[in-house]
Amino acid sequence: MSGTPMGRLIKYLLYIVILAAIGLVFYAYVGPWFGADFDAPTEEVRKPVVLNAD
C-alpha cells in the first residue's frame, strides 16, 4: 500500500493525526502552567420561569 502515491498520502495523514493527538494531550497537561484555564465557569445563574398551567 505504501508504494503508491495514494498510500503514501494516507500514511502521512495518519502520522499527522497521531502527532496532533499527542500534541493535544501534551497541551492539556502543560497548558495550565502557561496560563491556559480549562476550568468551567462556576457562577450561579438564576432565571425566572413562567409556567402556563391550564
N, CA, C and O atoms as a GROMACS GRO file, in nm:
protein
  216
    1MET      N    1   0.081  -0.119   0.000
    1MET     CA    2   0.000   0.000   0.000
    1MET      C    3   0.086   0.126   0.000
    1MET      O    4   0.049   0.226  -0.062
    2SER      N    5   0.199   0.123   0.068
    2SER     CA    6   0.278   0.245   0.080
    2SER      C    7   0.361   0.275  -0.045
    2SER      O    8   0.429   0.377  -0.049
    3GLY      N    9   0.356   0.189  -0.146
    3GLY     CA   10   0.433   0.215  -0.267
    3GLY      C   11   0.364   0.311  -0.361
    3GLY      O   12   0.430   0.379  -0.440
    4THR      N   13   0.232   0.319  -0.355
    4THR     CA   14   0.159   0.408  -0.444
    4THR      C   15   0.154   0.548  -0.384
    4THR      O   16   0.166   0.564  -0.263
    5PRO      N   17   0.135   0.649  -0.468
    5PRO     CA   18   0.125   0.786  -0.416
    5PRO      C   19   0.008   0.803  -0.318
    5PRO      O   20   0.020   0.876  -0.219
    6MET      N   21  -0.104   0.737  -0.345
    6MET     CA   22  -0.218   0.749  -0.255
    6MET      C   23  -0.189   0.681  -0.121
    6MET      O   24  -0.233   0.729  -0.017
    7GLY      N   25  -0.118   0.572  -0.122
    7GLY     CA   26  -0.080   0.503   0.001
    7GLY      C   27   0.013   0.588   0.086
    7GLY      O   28   0.000   0.593   0.208
    8ARG      N   29   0.108   0.655   0.019
    8ARG     CA   30   0.198   0.744   0.093
    8ARG      C   31   0.122   0.861   0.152
    8ARG      O   32   0.151   0.902   0.265
    9LEU      N   33   0.025   0.915   0.080
    9LEU     CA   34  -0.055   1.026   0.130
    9LEU      C   35  -0.134   0.984   0.254
    9LEU      O   36  -0.140   1.058   0.352
   10ILE      N   37  -0.194   0.867   0.249
   10ILE     CA   38  -0.269   0.817   0.365
   10ILE      C   39  -0.176   0.795   0.483
   10ILE      O   40  -0.212   0.825   0.597
   11LYS      N   41  -0.057   0.742   0.457
   11LYS     CA   42   0.040   0.718   0.564
   11LYS      C   43   0.081   0.850   0.630
   11LYS      O   44   0.087   0.859   0.752
   12TYR      N   45   0.110   0.953   0.548
   12TYR     CA   46   0.149   1.082   0.603
   12TYR      C   47   0.034   1.148   0.679
   12TYR      O   48   0.056   1.210   0.782
   13LEU      N   49  -0.087   1.136   0.629
   13LEU     CA   50  -0.202   1.190   0.700
   13LEU      C   51  -0.222   1.120   0.834
   13LEU      O   52  -0.258   1.184   0.933
   14LEU      N   53  -0.199   0.990   0.838
   14LEU     CA   54  -0.209   0.916   0.963
   14LEU      C   55  -0.103   0.963   1.062
   14LEU      O   56  -0.131   0.977   1.181
   15TYR      N   57   0.018   0.987   1.014
   15TYR     CA   58   0.124   1.040   1.101
   15TYR      C   59   0.086   1.178   1.156
   15TYR      O   60   0.109   1.205   1.273
   16ILE      N   61   0.029   1.263   1.073
   16ILE     CA   62  -0.011   1.397   1.118
   16ILE      C   63  -0.121   1.389   1.222
   16ILE      O   64  -0.119   1.464   1.320
   17VAL      N   65  -0.217   1.300   1.203
   17VAL     CA   66  -0.325   1.283   1.301
   17VAL      C   67  -0.269   1.234   1.434
   17VAL      O   68  -0.311   1.282   1.539
   18ILE      N   69  -0.177   1.140   1.431
   18ILE     CA   70  -0.118   1.088   1.554
   18ILE      C   71  -0.038   1.198   1.624
   18ILE      O   72  -0.048   1.212   1.746
   19LEU      N   73   0.040   1.274   1.550
   19LEU     CA   74   0.116   1.384   1.610
   19LEU      C   75   0.024   1.491   1.668
   19LEU      O   76   0.054   1.548   1.773
   20ALA      N   77  -0.086   1.520   1.601
   20ALA     CA   78  -0.182   1.618   1.652
   20ALA      C   79  -0.246   1.570   1.781
   20ALA      O   80  -0.265   1.649   1.874
   21ALA      N   81  -0.279   1.441   1.790
   21ALA     CA   82  -0.337   1.386   1.912
   21ALA      C   83  -0.237   1.393   2.027
   21ALA      O   84  -0.273   1.427   2.140
   22ILE      N   85  -0.111   1.360   2.000
   22ILE     CA   86  -0.008   1.369   2.104
   22ILE      C   87   0.011   1.514   2.147
   22ILE      O   88   0.026   1.541   2.266
   23GLY      N   89   0.011   1.606   2.052
   23GLY     CA   90   0.023   1.748   2.085
   23GLY      C   91  -0.093   1.798   2.168
   23GLY      O   92  -0.073   1.879   2.259
   24LEU      N   93  -0.213   1.753   2.139
   24LEU     CA   94  -0.331   1.794   2.217
   24LEU      C   95  -0.323   1.742   2.360
   24LEU      O   96  -0.354   1.816   2.454
   25VAL      N   97  -0.283   1.619   2.377
   25VAL     CA   98  -0.267   1.564   2.512
   25VAL      C   99  -0.157   1.638   2.587
   25VAL      O  100  -0.172   1.669   2.706
   26PHE      N  101  -0.048   1.667   2.520
   26PHE     CA  102   0.062   1.742   2.582
   26PHE      C  103   0.015   1.881   2.624
   26PHE      O  104   0.047   1.926   2.734
   27TYR      N  105  -0.061   1.948   2.539
   27TYR     CA  106  -0.111   2.082   2.572
   27TYR      C  107  -0.210   2.076   2.689
   27TYR      O  108  -0.212   2.168   2.771
   28ALA      N  109  -0.289   1.971   2.697
   28ALA     CA  110  -0.384   1.958   2.808
   28ALA      C  111  -0.310   1.944   2.941
   28ALA      O  112  -0.359   1.992   3.043
   29TYR      N  113  -0.194   1.879   2.941
   29TYR     CA  114  -0.119   1.863   3.065
   29TYR      C  115  -0.032   1.984   3.096
   29TYR      O  116  -0.018   2.021   3.213
   30VAL      N  117   0.027   2.047   2.996
   30VAL     CA  118   0.124   2.154   3.018
   30VAL      C  119   0.058   2.293   3.010
   30VAL      O  120   0.114   2.389   3.063
   31GLY      N  121  -0.057   2.305   2.946
   31GLY     CA  122  -0.123   2.433   2.927
   31GLY      C  123  -0.147   2.513   3.053
   31GLY      O  124  -0.121   2.633   3.052
   32PRO      N  125  -0.196   2.453   3.162
   32PRO     CA  126  -0.218   2.532   3.284
   32PRO      C  127  -0.092   2.597   3.341
   32PRO      O  128  -0.102   2.699   3.410
   33TRP      N  129   0.024   2.542   3.314
   33TRP     CA  130   0.150   2.604   3.362
   33TRP      C  131   0.180   2.733   3.288
   33TRP      O  132   0.254   2.818   3.337
   34PHE      N  133   0.122   2.748   3.167
   34PHE     CA  134   0.147   2.866   3.086
   34PHE      C  135   0.028   2.960   3.081
   34PHE      O  136   0.022   3.048   2.995
   35GLY      N  137  -0.068   2.942   3.172
   35GLY     CA  138  -0.179   3.036   3.183
   35GLY      C  139  -0.308   2.995   3.115
   35GLY      O  140  -0.404   3.072   3.118
   36ALA      N  141  -0.314   2.880   3.053
   36ALA     CA  142  -0.438   2.835   2.991
   36ALA      C  143  -0.531   2.784   3.101
   36ALA      O  144  -0.490   2.702   3.184
   37ASP      N  145  -0.655   2.832   3.102
   37ASP     CA  146  -0.750   2.793   3.205
   37ASP      C  147  -0.858   2.706   3.142
   37ASP      O  148  -0.935   2.752   3.058
   38PHE      N  149  -0.863   2.580   3.183
   38PHE     CA  150  -0.959   2.486   3.126
   38PHE      C  151  -1.079   2.462   3.216
   38PHE      O  152  -1.164   2.379   3.185
   39ASP      N  153  -1.088   2.534   3.328
   39ASP     CA  154  -1.199   2.515   3.421
   39ASP      C  155  -1.327   2.576   3.364
   39ASP      O  156  -1.324   2.678   3.295
   40ALA      N  157  -1.438   2.511   3.394
   40ALA     CA  158  -1.568   2.565   3.353
   40ALA      C  159  -1.603   2.683   3.444
   40ALA      O  160  -1.563   2.686   3.560
   41PRO      N  161  -1.679   2.779   3.391
   41PRO     CA  162  -1.720   2.890   3.477
   41PRO      C  163  -1.808   2.840   3.591
   41PRO      O  164  -1.895   2.755   3.572
   42THR      N  165  -1.785   2.894   3.711
   42THR     CA  166  -1.855   2.843   3.829
   42THR      C  167  -1.946   2.949   3.891
   42THR      O  168  -1.952   2.961   4.013
   43GLU      N  169  -2.016   3.024   3.808
   43GLU     CA  170  -2.108   3.123   3.863
   43GLU      C  171  -2.251   3.070   3.856
   43GLU      O  172  -2.288   2.998   3.763
   44GLU      N  173  -2.329   3.105   3.955
   44GLU     CA  174  -2.466   3.059   3.962
   44GLU      C  175  -2.554   3.149   3.877
   44GLU      O  176  -2.542   3.272   3.882
   45VAL      N  177  -2.643   3.088   3.799
   45VAL     CA  178  -2.732   3.163   3.712
   45VAL      C  179  -2.875   3.133   3.755
   45VAL      O  180  -2.916   3.017   3.759
   46ARG      N  181  -2.951   3.237   3.785
   46ARG     CA  182  -3.092   3.220   3.822
   46ARG      C  183  -3.178   3.299   3.725
   46ARG      O  184  -3.158   3.419   3.705
   47LYS      N  185  -3.274   3.230   3.665
   47LYS     CA  186  -3.366   3.295   3.572
   47LYS      C  187  -3.508   3.254   3.609
   47LYS      O  188  -3.532   3.137   3.638
   48PRO      N  189  -3.600   3.348   3.610
   48PRO     CA  190  -3.738   3.313   3.642
   48PRO      C  191  -3.801   3.231   3.529
   48PRO      O  192  -3.773   3.253   3.411
   49VAL      N  193  -3.885   3.138   3.568
   49VAL     CA  194  -3.954   3.053   3.471
   49VAL      C  195  -4.103   3.072   3.490
   49VAL      O  196  -4.155   3.060   3.601
   50VAL      N  197  -4.172   3.102   3.381
   50VAL     CA  198  -4.317   3.120   3.387
   50VAL      C  199  -4.381   2.994   3.330
   50VAL      O  200  -4.358   2.958   3.214
   51LEU      N  201  -4.462   2.926   3.413
   51LEU     CA  202  -4.531   2.804   3.370
   51LEU      C  203  -4.677   2.837   3.345
   51LEU      O  204  -4.742   2.901   3.428
   52ASN      N  205  -4.729   2.794   3.232
   52ASN     CA  206  -4.868   2.812   3.200
   52ASN      C  207  -4.945   2.686   3.233
   52ASN      O  208  -4.956   2.596   3.150
   53ALA      N  209  -4.997   2.679   3.356
   53ALA     CA  210  -5.072   2.560   3.399
   53ALA      C  211  -5.220   2.583   3.370
   53ALA      O  212  -5.286   2.661   3.439
   54ASP      N  213  -5.269   2.517   3.270
   54ASP     CA  214  -5.412   2.534   3.233
   54ASP      C  215  -5.497   2.425   3.293
   54ASP      O  216  -5.618   2.423   3.273
   0.00000   0.00000   0.00000
